[in-house]
């Protein structure tokens, strides 16, 4: 979903059986795109590529492109200004995963099952279940699953390096823009097309 100049939404996923997890991630738009038309695209699970890894495990490629097993696998989210990478990775016990990152992009890791070691052998740092880590600058990430295996999301994107002002659901670049967004919302201007 692209909030752009305004969208009102409610997300209530329907679960018929089993366990369901949800991660809601927001990617800030650059100032020049903040007022573009709102948009929504449903991405069914069948459209998300799943790549089996040679050492065991798999990667769901949601955004960006996975370079693994001698091929490039693009995810369904492409062409965004921030050039996001979003992988959902599952590794069996002691398996490893490595991937190139774009130099200068910010990267983030969240372990939602098991533990993962981040970094090269001998200098790795542990990331426990339900823990997040902001990765330091670099062009590669090396990860190893713990004794119980691991499931984690890996995210990276181009930083905007712009001021951010947030109030309620509104994210803009200045206090004045927030006040205008509140006024537009209260007056109904966000629901009219420009």
Backbone as a chain_set.jsonl record, in Angstrom:
{"seq": "XXXXXXXXXXXXXXXXXXXXXXXXXXXXXXXXXXXXXXXXXXXXXXXXXXXXXXXXXXXXXXXXXXXXXXXXXXXXXXXXXXXXXXXXXXXXXXXXXXXXXXXXXXXXXXXXXXXXXXXXXXXXXXXXXXXXXXXXXXXXXXXXXXXXXXXXXXXXXXXXXXXXXXXXXXXXXXXXXXXXXXXXXXXXXXXXXX", "coords": {"N": [[0.842, -1.168, 0.0], [0.542, 2.198, -0.815], [0.54, 5.076, 0.897], [0.677, 7.765, 0.129], [-0.974, 10.735, -0.823], [-3.016, 10.224, 0.854], [-4.834, 7.681, 2.459], [-7.306, 5.648, 3.807], [-7.381, 2.883, 5.831], [-7.912, -0.525, 6.89], [-6.591, -3.353, 8.267], [-7.335, -6.572, 8.467], [-6.432, -9.536, 8.569], [-7.55, -12.756, 7.505], [-7.686, -15.845, 9.069], [-7.788, -19.23, 8.619], [-6.851, -21.649, 9.661], [-4.217, -23.042, 11.74], [-1.12, -21.357, 12.64], [-0.636, -17.873, 12.508], [1.429, -15.241, 11.46], [2.242, -11.813, 11.486], [3.837, -9.081, 9.975], [4.089, -5.735, 10.019], [5.32, -3.369, 8.021], [6.63, -0.189, 7.402], [7.616, 1.958, 4.871], [9.187, 4.929, 4.48], [8.313, 7.628, 2.328], [10.137, 9.615, -0.045], [10.34, 13.226, 0.195], [9.463, 14.428, -2.226], [7.636, 12.59, -3.163], [5.604, 12.363, -1.365], [2.969, 13.326, -1.691], [1.858, 11.877, -3.761], [-0.583, 9.991, -5.686], [-2.601, 7.766, -3.738], [-2.256, 4.216, -3.367], [-2.938, 0.676, -3.776], [-1.953, -2.687, -3.662], [-2.589, -6.032, -3.788], [-0.685, -8.781, -2.82], [-0.686, -11.966, -3.394], [0.236, -15.016, -1.675], [1.097, -16.924, -3.522], [2.411, -15.422, -5.424], [4.801, -14.758, -4.36], [8.091, -15.507, -4.613], [9.741, -18.507, -3.589], [12.782, -19.645, -2.62], [14.774, -22.459, -2.526], [17.536, -23.244, -0.507], [20.889, -24.398, -1.003], [22.29, -25.434, 1.233], [20.266, -26.182, 2.868], [17.14, -24.975, 4.069], [15.207, -21.994, 3.21], [14.223, -19.132, 1.247], [11.912, -16.564, 1.207], [11.21, -14.266, -1.19], [10.366, -11.132, -1.018], [10.725, -8.398, -1.57], [13.086, -6.687, -3.644], [15.971, -8.433, -4.963], [17.016, -11.749, -4.82], [20.144, -13.171, -4.85], [21.182, -16.177, -5.377], [22.142, -19.621, -5.409], [23.165, -19.595, -7.977], [21.492, -18.005, -9.517], [19.342, -15.172, -10.184], [16.641, -14.048, -8.331], [13.878, -12.184, -8.505], [11.717, -10.366, -6.281], [8.157, -9.648, -5.858], [7.843, -6.935, -5.304], [9.157, -4.202, -6.73], [11.088, -1.484, -8.143], [10.736, 0.739, -6.454], [11.498, 3.924, -5.002], [13.21, 3.834, -2.76], [14.447, 1.425, -3.1], [13.95, -1.187, -1.81], [14.908, -4.174, 0.0], [13.609, -7.196, 0.995], [13.554, -10.035, 2.687], [12.325, -13.152, 3.819], [13.624, -15.478, 5.756], [14.343, -18.89, 6.318], [16.197, -21.155, 8.172], [17.753, -24.327, 8.738], [19.138, -25.977, 11.682], [22.338, -24.721, 12.409], [22.837, -23.993, 9.755], [23.908, -21.757, 7.1], [23.611, -18.405, 5.765], [24.277, -16.062, 3.302], [24.472, -12.844, 1.828], [24.799, -10.315, -0.644], [24.751, -6.827, -0.013], [23.571, -3.587, -0.896], [26.017, -1.154, -0.968], [25.957, 1.515, 1.371], [23.23, 1.38, 1.851], [20.795, 1.118, 4.467], [20.446, -1.535, 6.822], [18.576, -4.137, 8.401], [17.654, -6.603, 10.781], [15.489, -9.128, 11.95], [14.895, -11.611, 14.223], [12.555, -14.057, 14.409], [12.068, -16.648, 15.109], [13.988, -19.037, 16.815], [17.594, -18.614, 17.079], [20.152, -16.474, 15.734], [23.413, -16.048, 14.393], [25.244, -13.219, 13.676], [27.426, -12.01, 11.315], [30.913, -12.623, 10.436], [32.58, -15.762, 11.107], [34.042, -16.085, 14.303], [33.878, -13.399, 14.823], [31.242, -13.024, 15.117], [27.98, -11.954, 16.227], [25.426, -12.72, 18.541], [21.95, -12.978, 17.932], [19.028, -13.134, 19.506], [15.836, -14.919, 19.707], [12.997, -12.989, 18.854], [14.372, -10.633, 18.792], [15.879, -7.68, 17.475], [18.184, -6.327, 15.128], [20.229, -3.705, 14.044], [22.163, -3.478, 11.275], [25.653, -2.874, 10.755], [27.493, -0.606, 8.586], [28.273, -1.844, 5.349], [28.833, -4.253, 2.689], [27.813, -6.766, 2.613], [26.094, -9.462, 4.185], [26.495, -11.956, 6.599], [25.17, -14.825, 7.955], [24.351, -17.229, 10.506], [22.464, -19.963, 11.56], [21.293, -20.889, 14.813], [21.469, -23.686, 17.18], [18.848, -24.596, 17.18], [17.861, -23.913, 14.755], [16.606, -21.245, 12.626], [14.404, -18.5, 11.967], [13.989, -15.553, 10.229], [13.643, -12.07, 9.325], [15.119, -10.14, 6.823], [15.943, -6.926, 6.058], [16.591, -4.171, 3.937], [17.402, -0.913, 2.668], [17.599, 2.092, 0.671], [18.711, 4.921, 2.367], [16.857, 7.909, 3.151], [17.712, 10.347, 4.173], [16.42, 12.688, 5.013], [14.531, 15.122, 6.901], [12.21, 13.918, 9.382], [8.923, 14.087, 10.446], [6.474, 12.999, 12.548], [3.08, 12.418, 13.34], [0.509, 10.898, 14.92], [-1.033, 8.917, 12.461], [0.278, 10.218, 10.433], [3.071, 11.03, 8.438], [5.46, 13.235, 7.644], [7.687, 15.83, 6.389], [8.04, 18.234, 7.67], [6.833, 20.222, 10.444], [4.855, 21.985, 9.637], [3.869, 20.73, 7.338], [2.704, 18.478, 8.513], [0.649, 19.712, 9.995], [-0.858, 20.698, 7.824], [-1.595, 18.273, 6.614], [-3.216, 17.186, 8.652], [-5.267, 19.115, 8.66], [-6.224, 18.768, 6.014], [-7.135, 16.127, 6.194], [-9.157, 16.344, 8.188], [-10.914, 18.069, 6.887], [-11.758, 16.584, 4.778], [-10.368, 16.69, 2.428], [-8.387, 14.876, 1.719], [-9.668, 12.719, 0.642], [-10.556, 13.462, -1.805], [-9.801, 13.577, -5.281], [-6.86, 14.962, -6.829]], "CA": [[0.0, 0.0, 0.0], [1.219, 3.483, -0.813], [-0.373, 6.041, 1.512], [0.675, 8.958, -0.718], [-1.685, 11.901, -0.282], [-3.998, 9.829, 1.856], [-5.629, 6.467, 2.3], [-7.83, 5.131, 5.072], [-7.35, 1.438, 5.662], [-8.0, -1.413, 8.034], [-6.068, -4.649, 7.875], [-7.81, -7.647, 9.328], [-6.213, -10.796, 7.848], [-8.41, -13.874, 7.876], [-6.934, -17.075, 9.261], [-8.693, -20.369, 8.712], [-6.267, -22.67, 10.523], [-2.787, -22.91, 11.991], [-0.563, -20.153, 13.255], [-0.411, -16.785, 11.569], [2.281, -14.142, 11.911], [2.151, -10.645, 10.617], [4.814, -8.012, 10.164], [3.669, -4.531, 9.315], [6.509, -2.555, 7.794], [6.349, 1.065, 6.704], [8.77, 2.572, 4.216], [8.927, 6.351, 4.29], [8.476, 8.145, 0.972], [10.881, 10.87, -0.104], [9.475, 14.408, 0.211], [8.877, 14.684, -3.544], [6.599, 11.591, -3.453], [4.652, 12.267, -0.254], [1.595, 13.634, -2.088], [1.441, 11.161, -4.958], [-1.847, 9.282, -5.442], [-2.562, 6.557, -2.92], [-2.427, 2.994, -4.147], [-2.945, -0.584, -3.047], [-1.741, -3.884, -4.478], [-2.575, -7.278, -3.022], [0.311, -9.744, -3.304], [-0.994, -13.29, -2.844], [1.396, -15.847, -1.348], [1.539, -17.618, -4.737], [3.253, -14.52, -6.215], [6.056, -14.528, -3.641], [8.994, -16.623, -4.899], [10.4, -19.203, -2.49], [14.0, -20.248, -3.159], [15.421, -23.451, -1.652], [18.979, -23.034, -0.39], [21.663, -25.635, -1.13], [22.646, -25.935, 2.559], [19.03, -26.352, 3.619], [16.428, -23.733, 4.317], [14.557, -21.357, 2.078], [14.058, -17.687, 1.332], [10.785, -15.931, 0.513], [11.716, -13.009, -1.734], [9.216, -10.23, -1.046], [11.171, -7.198, -2.283], [14.475, -6.785, -4.042], [16.344, -9.619, -5.74], [17.889, -12.708, -4.158], [21.21, -13.767, -5.676], [21.531, -17.434, -4.707], [22.084, -20.852, -6.19], [23.536, -19.3, -9.354], [20.465, -17.274, -10.273], [18.736, -13.994, -9.568], [15.195, -14.213, -8.167], [13.269, -10.933, -8.048], [10.455, -10.425, -5.565], [7.101, -8.907, -6.529], [7.96, -5.486, -5.069], [10.317, -3.681, -7.446], [10.934, -0.155, -8.722], [10.457, 1.794, -5.488], [12.595, 4.882, -4.864], [14.14, 3.425, -1.711], [15.086, 0.181, -3.529], [13.968, -2.08, -0.65], [15.174, -5.606, 0.0], [12.839, -7.795, 2.083], [13.612, -11.486, 2.624], [11.896, -13.955, 4.963], [14.573, -16.591, 5.637], [14.24, -20.015, 7.256], [17.402, -21.982, 8.126], [17.833, -25.406, 9.725], [20.215, -25.837, 12.668], [23.73, -24.478, 11.996], [22.961, -23.61, 8.345], [24.348, -20.383, 6.911], [23.035, -17.605, 4.678], [25.044, -14.857, 3.01], [23.913, -12.096, 0.698], [25.348, -8.991, -0.904], [23.888, -5.678, 0.255], [24.002, -2.397, -1.627], [26.768, -0.254, -0.075], [25.25, 2.753, 1.689], [21.861, 1.12, 2.285], [20.615, 0.698, 5.852], [19.97, -2.913, 6.881], [17.928, -4.479, 9.662], [17.399, -8.038, 10.9], [14.619, -9.475, 13.073], [14.777, -13.066, 14.405], [11.258, -14.354, 15.032], [12.157, -18.021, 15.623], [15.368, -19.474, 16.977], [18.613, -17.588, 17.186], [21.016, -16.347, 14.569], [24.697, -15.385, 14.59], [25.405, -12.208, 12.634], [28.821, -11.67, 11.077], [31.858, -13.688, 10.095], [32.998, -16.639, 12.205], [35.039, -15.487, 15.175], [33.469, -12.027, 15.161], [29.78, -13.012, 15.039], [27.206, -11.552, 17.403], [24.18, -13.47, 18.643], [20.663, -12.29, 17.922], [18.087, -14.098, 20.062], [14.45, -14.868, 19.259], [12.257, -11.741, 19.104], [15.319, -9.525, 18.893], [16.178, -7.001, 16.222], [19.52, -5.76, 15.044], [20.556, -2.81, 12.943], [23.472, -3.901, 10.804], [26.604, -1.797, 10.488], [27.757, -0.366, 7.169], [28.989, -2.916, 4.668], [28.223, -4.668, 1.429], [27.478, -8.181, 2.694], [25.678, -9.96, 5.487], [26.733, -13.382, 6.805], [24.334, -15.257, 9.07], [24.346, -18.653, 10.82], [21.395, -20.354, 12.48], [21.693, -21.556, 16.044], [21.233, -25.121, 17.305], [17.444, -24.921, 16.935], [17.472, -23.334, 13.474], [16.214, -19.839, 12.751], [13.569, -17.801, 10.984], [14.221, -14.125, 10.414], [13.463, -11.211, 8.166], [16.247, -9.271, 6.499], [15.451, -5.752, 5.337], [17.589, -3.139, 3.625], [16.879, 0.082, 1.736], [18.339, 3.345, 0.526], [18.261, 5.924, 3.343], [16.392, 9.15, 2.524], [18.482, 11.479, 4.706], [15.524, 13.84, 5.073], [13.889, 15.222, 8.214], [10.965, 13.168, 9.53], [8.026, 14.546, 11.494], [5.358, 12.062, 12.612], [2.021, 12.7, 14.3], [-0.53, 9.908, 14.649], [-0.691, 8.138, 11.273], [0.862, 11.083, 9.415], [4.529, 11.166, 8.403], [5.844, 14.251, 6.665], [9.059, 16.291, 6.591], [8.055, 19.428, 8.526], [5.653, 20.391, 11.304], [3.835, 22.655, 8.826], [3.256, 19.711, 6.473], [1.83, 17.679, 9.384], [-0.552, 20.516, 10.254], [-1.651, 20.717, 6.593], [-2.173, 16.941, 6.45], [-4.331, 17.09, 9.611], [-6.342, 19.965, 8.139], [-6.781, 18.108, 4.832], [-7.885, 14.959, 6.641], [-10.367, 16.775, 8.888], [-11.834, 18.727, 5.949], [-12.139, 15.636, 3.731], [-9.597, 16.948, 1.206], [-7.569, 13.728, 1.342], [-10.474, 11.739, -0.075], [-10.84, 13.986, -3.131], [-8.642, 13.485, -6.171], [-6.267, 16.241, -7.158]], "C": [[0.888, 1.232, 0.0], [0.227, 4.505, -0.272], [-0.451, 7.32, 0.684], [-0.077, 10.104, -0.067], [-2.842, 11.511, 0.625], [-4.769, 8.581, 1.503], [-6.081, 6.052, 3.697], [-7.936, 3.626, 4.897], [-7.514, 0.73, 6.993], [-7.527, -2.771, 7.561], [-6.479, -5.697, 8.887], [-7.645, -8.968, 8.578], [-7.12, -11.898, 8.384], [-7.564, -15.139, 7.958], [-7.918, -18.211, 9.453], [-8.163, -21.459, 9.63], [-4.794, -22.395, 10.732], [-2.408, -21.58, 12.604], [-0.315, -19.091, 12.184], [0.46, -15.726, 12.226], [2.066, -12.988, 10.964], [3.214, -9.634, 10.983], [4.329, -6.828, 9.349], [4.867, -3.597, 9.232], [6.128, -1.333, 6.97], [7.645, 1.6, 6.131], [8.403, 4.016, 3.938], [9.143, 6.729, 2.825], [9.352, 9.389, 1.003], [9.91, 12.043, -0.215], [8.766, 14.619, -1.12], [7.749, 13.712, -3.9], [5.497, 11.544, -2.398], [3.198, 12.483, -0.695], [1.187, 12.957, -3.4], [0.149, 10.411, -4.662], [-1.646, 8.022, -4.603], [-2.768, 5.342, -3.811], [-2.376, 1.757, -3.271], [-2.754, -1.723, -4.043], [-1.708, -5.085, -3.55], [-1.534, -8.204, -3.645], [-0.003, -11.092, -2.666], [0.287, -14.096, -2.616], [1.951, -16.546, -2.587], [2.445, -16.752, -5.607], [4.584, -14.202, -5.536], [6.977, -15.718, -3.89], [9.607, -17.193, -3.616], [11.574, -19.964, -3.093], [14.587, -21.206, -2.124], [16.926, -23.205, -1.677], [19.708, -24.369, -0.392], [21.991, -26.248, 0.229], [21.439, -26.206, 3.441], [18.416, -24.995, 3.883], [15.831, -23.16, 3.047], [14.435, -19.864, 2.331], [12.811, -17.292, 0.552], [11.268, -14.549, 0.101], [10.532, -12.072, -1.941], [9.548, -8.949, -1.808], [12.656, -7.329, -2.576], [14.711, -8.071, -4.81], [17.321, -10.472, -4.938], [18.875, -13.25, -5.179], [21.669, -15.016, -4.934], [21.394, -18.596, -5.68], [22.313, -20.586, -7.676], [22.493, -18.572, -10.174], [19.95, -16.09, -9.474], [17.225, -14.211, -9.525], [14.606, -12.916, -7.648], [11.967, -11.194, -7.29], [9.412, -9.581, -6.282], [7.148, -7.388, -6.323], [9.266, -4.995, -5.687], [10.026, -2.232, -7.847], [10.603, 0.966, -7.754], [11.697, 2.668, -5.301], [13.638, 4.433, -3.852], [14.824, 2.085, -2.002], [15.117, -0.851, -2.398], [14.312, -3.532, -0.984], [14.406, -6.156, 1.195], [12.81, -9.298, 1.852], [13.075, -12.069, 3.927], [12.676, -15.262, 4.837], [14.313, -17.628, 6.719], [15.465, -20.901, 7.069], [17.306, -23.122, 9.13], [19.025, -25.158, 10.654], [21.579, -25.733, 11.994], [23.912, -24.124, 10.51], [23.338, -22.136, 8.247], [23.61, -19.732, 5.737], [23.881, -16.354, 4.526], [24.409, -14.151, 1.82], [24.598, -10.745, 0.592], [24.303, -7.936, -0.568], [24.436, -4.495, -0.531], [24.759, -1.496, -0.653], [26.0, 1.059, 0.124], [23.809, 2.563, 2.099], [21.857, 0.76, 3.768], [20.058, -0.715, 5.843], [19.562, -3.262, 8.31], [17.595, -5.961, 9.631], [16.495, -8.266, 12.107], [14.462, -10.993, 13.116], [13.45, -13.354, 15.096], [11.114, -15.812, 15.457], [13.623, -18.385, 15.731], [16.329, -18.297, 17.096], [19.495, -17.593, 15.96], [22.3, -15.623, 14.972], [24.905, -14.459, 13.401], [26.881, -11.861, 12.509], [29.669, -12.88, 10.779], [32.226, -14.498, 11.336], [34.124, -15.982, 12.995], [34.695, -14.079, 15.6], [31.943, -11.892, 15.171], [29.15, -12.581, 16.356], [25.871, -12.271, 17.374], [22.972, -12.535, 18.625], [19.626, -13.328, 18.337], [16.69, -13.924, 19.464], [13.782, -13.579, 19.726], [13.18, -10.559, 19.364], [15.577, -8.959, 17.509], [17.592, -6.449, 16.279], [19.653, -4.862, 13.832], [21.979, -3.153, 12.532], [24.364, -2.699, 10.531], [26.832, -1.677, 8.985], [28.563, -1.517, 6.58], [28.27, -3.298, 3.4], [27.826, -6.143, 1.421], [27.009, -8.503, 4.111], [25.894, -11.467, 5.509], [26.007, -13.796, 8.071], [24.422, -16.769, 9.24], [23.235, -18.924, 11.818], [21.986, -21.026, 13.706], [21.323, -23.025, 16.023], [19.793, -25.516, 17.003], [16.956, -24.422, 15.578], [17.04, -21.889, 13.69], [15.259, -19.438, 11.637], [13.724, -16.324, 11.279], [13.859, -13.364, 9.151], [14.696, -10.329, 8.05], [15.707, -8.146, 5.627], [16.609, -4.803, 5.081], [16.952, -2.174, 2.637], [17.77, 1.31, 1.718], [17.819, 4.341, 1.564], [17.869, 7.222, 2.622], [17.21, 10.36, 2.949], [17.685, 12.783, 4.627], [14.946, 13.927, 6.479], [12.568, 14.447, 8.217], [10.19, 13.764, 10.696], [6.799, 13.646, 11.437], [4.366, 12.525, 13.662], [0.882, 11.758, 13.969], [-0.126, 9.093, 13.431], [0.045, 8.94, 10.196], [2.379, 11.161, 9.563], [4.87, 12.128, 7.276], [7.275, 14.689, 6.963], [9.158, 17.523, 7.479], [6.787, 19.46, 9.373], [4.51, 21.036, 10.51], [3.123, 21.657, 7.9], [2.331, 18.799, 7.28], [0.536, 18.433, 9.652], [-1.446, 20.575, 9.023], [-2.321, 19.368, 6.353], [-3.349, 16.734, 7.403], [-5.529, 17.905, 9.133], [-7.025, 19.292, 6.943], [-7.612, 16.889, 5.216], [-9.212, 15.36, 7.277], [-11.384, 17.416, 7.949], [-12.304, 17.8, 4.84], [-11.354, 15.799, 2.454], [-8.748, 15.756, 0.788], [-8.361, 12.698, 0.548], [-10.861, 12.219, -1.464], [-9.595, 13.845, -3.988], [-8.167, 14.874, -6.56], [-6.351, 16.524, -8.636]], "O": [[1.874, 1.296, 0.735], [-0.799, 4.774, -0.896], [-1.528, 7.901, 0.549], [0.148, 10.416, 1.102], [-3.57, 12.377, 1.112], [-5.288, 8.44, 0.396], [-5.305, 6.106, 4.651], [-8.517, 3.149, 3.922], [-7.29, 1.298, 8.062], [-8.016, -3.284, 6.554], [-6.017, -5.695, 10.028], [-8.612, -9.473, 8.008], [-7.414, -11.951, 9.578], [-6.82, -15.463, 7.032], [-8.775, -18.165, 10.336], [-8.943, -22.127, 10.309], [-4.188, -21.614, 9.998], [-3.256, -20.794, 13.025], [0.161, -19.394, 11.09], [0.262, -15.363, 13.385], [1.749, -13.172, 9.789], [3.457, -9.366, 12.16], [4.179, -6.919, 8.131], [5.36, -3.102, 10.246], [5.404, -1.429, 5.978], [8.655, 1.685, 6.83], [7.426, 4.296, 3.243], [10.046, 6.212, 2.168], [9.316, 10.143, 1.976], [8.779, 11.871, -0.67], [7.582, 14.954, -1.138], [6.986, 13.97, -4.831], [4.553, 10.764, -2.527], [2.29, 11.879, -0.124], [0.266, 13.419, -4.073], [-0.185, 10.211, -3.494], [-0.651, 7.312, -4.746], [-3.378, 5.434, -4.876], [-1.839, 1.786, -2.164], [-3.329, -1.715, -5.132], [-0.89, -5.147, -2.633], [-1.511, -8.386, -4.862], [0.374, -11.336, -1.52], [1.295, -13.878, -3.287], [3.163, -16.739, -2.688], [3.177, -17.28, -6.444], [5.399, -13.458, -6.082], [6.688, -16.824, -3.433], [9.943, -16.456, -2.689], [11.395, -20.817, -3.962], [14.861, -20.816, -0.99], [17.513, -22.986, -2.737], [19.21, -25.355, 0.151], [21.973, -27.471, 0.365], [21.587, -26.435, 4.641], [19.116, -23.982, 3.913], [15.928, -23.742, 1.967], [14.529, -19.395, 3.465], [12.668, -17.639, -0.62], [11.686, -13.755, 0.943], [9.789, -12.199, -2.914], [8.738, -8.47, -2.602], [13.389, -7.996, -1.846], [13.766, -8.722, -5.254], [18.33, -9.973, -4.439], [18.483, -13.731, -6.243], [22.446, -14.934, -3.983], [20.626, -18.544, -6.64], [21.736, -21.258, -8.531], [22.594, -18.522, -11.4], [20.104, -16.021, -8.255], [16.603, -14.517, -10.542], [14.803, -12.57, -6.483], [11.218, -12.116, -7.612], [9.748, -8.865, -7.225], [6.549, -6.642, -7.097], [10.35, -5.338, -5.215], [8.871, -1.808, -7.885], [10.221, 2.052, -8.19], [12.822, 2.186, -5.433], [14.833, 4.635, -4.069], [15.687, 1.655, -1.236], [16.191, -1.347, -2.054], [14.046, -4.031, -2.077], [14.539, -5.634, 2.302], [12.134, -9.784, 0.945], [13.341, -11.542, 5.007], [12.428, -16.056, 3.93], [14.092, -17.292, 7.882], [15.75, -21.348, 5.958], [16.833, -22.923, 10.249], [19.817, -24.242, 10.432], [21.929, -26.538, 11.131], [25.047, -23.972, 10.059], [23.121, -21.363, 9.181], [23.072, -20.403, 4.856], [24.168, -15.666, 5.506], [23.875, -14.794, 0.916], [24.932, -10.115, 1.596], [23.112, -8.131, -0.81], [25.635, -4.421, -0.796], [24.211, -1.11, 0.38], [25.468, 1.633, -0.826], [23.205, 3.485, 2.646], [22.812, 0.164, 4.266], [19.279, -1.067, 4.957], [20.121, -2.756, 9.283], [17.288, -6.512, 8.574], [16.704, -7.671, 13.164], [13.959, -11.597, 12.168], [13.241, -12.944, 16.237], [10.128, -16.169, 16.103], [14.412, -18.077, 14.838], [15.917, -17.142, 17.2], [19.578, -18.587, 15.238], [22.276, -14.702, 15.788], [24.757, -14.873, 12.251], [27.514, -11.463, 13.487], [29.207, -14.019, 10.857], [32.191, -13.996, 12.46], [35.042, -15.397, 12.42], [35.17, -13.61, 16.635], [31.415, -10.781, 15.227], [29.694, -12.803, 17.438], [25.256, -12.416, 16.317], [22.981, -11.457, 19.22], [19.375, -14.287, 17.608], [16.398, -12.925, 18.807], [13.982, -13.138, 20.858], [12.82, -9.611, 20.061], [15.503, -9.668, 16.505], [18.117, -6.148, 17.351], [19.238, -5.219, 12.73], [22.893, -3.119, 13.355], [23.889, -1.638, 10.125], [26.416, -2.539, 8.211], [29.428, -2.088, 7.244], [27.224, -2.738, 3.071], [27.537, -6.709, 0.367], [27.458, -7.907, 5.09], [25.527, -12.171, 4.569], [26.198, -13.199, 9.13], [24.549, -17.507, 8.263], [23.083, -18.202, 12.804], [23.044, -21.651, 13.642], [20.914, -23.557, 14.991], [19.539, -26.654, 16.61], [15.763, -24.501, 15.282], [17.103, -21.375, 14.807], [15.306, -19.965, 10.526], [13.607, -15.891, 12.425], [13.78, -13.929, 8.061], [15.237, -9.843, 9.043], [15.093, -8.388, 4.588], [17.499, -4.656, 5.917], [16.074, -2.555, 1.863], [18.579, 1.535, 2.619], [16.614, 4.582, 1.636], [18.473, 7.586, 1.613], [17.384, 11.297, 2.169], [18.201, 13.828, 4.231], [14.876, 12.918, 7.181], [11.897, 14.337, 7.191], [10.724, 13.928, 11.793], [6.153, 13.54, 10.394], [4.754, 12.97, 14.743], [0.341, 11.803, 12.865], [1.008, 8.619, 13.362], [0.396, 8.389, 9.152], [2.903, 11.334, 10.663], [4.599, 11.86, 6.106], [7.996, 14.013, 7.697], [10.235, 17.833, 7.989], [5.796, 18.804, 9.053], [3.345, 20.68, 10.686], [1.91, 21.742, 7.708], [1.282, 18.389, 6.782], [-0.55, 17.864, 9.549], [-2.669, 20.51, 9.151], [-3.478, 19.315, 5.938], [-4.369, 16.169, 7.01], [-6.667, 17.442, 9.193], [-8.253, 19.25, 6.866], [-8.669, 16.646, 4.635], [-10.26, 14.798, 6.956], [-12.589, 17.319, 8.186], [-13.159, 18.18, 4.041], [-11.639, 15.111, 1.473], [-8.417, 15.631, -0.39], [-7.768, 11.879, -0.154], [-11.443, 11.454, -2.232], [-8.473, 13.975, -3.497], [-8.943, 15.827, -6.616], [-5.893, 17.573, -9.091]]}, "num_chains": 1, "name": "protein.A"}
